[in-house]
Amino acid sequence: MAERKLATFDKYDDEKFFELFIAAVKETYDEYCVLKQREEKLSGYSEPTFEDAIDEAEKRIKKIRKEQE
């Protein structure tokens, strides 16, 4: 089963793969926050450390892109 999934990702170059990956991470995180907010009856919910990690990943991807130019 894992081999089939890897084959799906093989069609993307690194840039496209990480673009899609970060978008999926953000979407999943947003959905998680909404569910957590509802579950705990809060007015809002966030995980600042996770948000910082997403931001850091985006910065590193941008840095790699610049280095490759």
CORDA-V334867 format. One record per backbone hydrogen bond with DSSP energy under -0.5 kcal/mol. CO is the residue of the C=O (numbers start at 1). NH is the residue of the N-H. If there is no record, write none. Layout:
CO;NH / CO;NH
This chain:
1;5 / 2;6 / 3;7 / 4;8 / 5;9 / 6;10 / 7;11 / 8;11 / 9;12 / 13;17 / 14;18 / 15;19 / 16;20 / 17;21 / 18;22 / 19;23 / 20;24 / 21;25 / 22;26 / 23;27 / 24;28 / 25;29 / 26;30 / 27;31 / 28;32 / 29;33 / 30;34 / 31;35 / 32;36 / 33;37 / 34;38 / 35;39 / 36;40 / 37;42 / 38;41 / 47;50 / 47;51 / 48;52 / 49;53 / 50;54 / 51;55 / 52;56 / 53;57 / 54;58 / 55;59 / 56;60 / 57;61 / 58;62 / 59;63 / 60;64 / 61;65 / 62;66 / 63;67 / 64;68 / 65;69 / 66;69
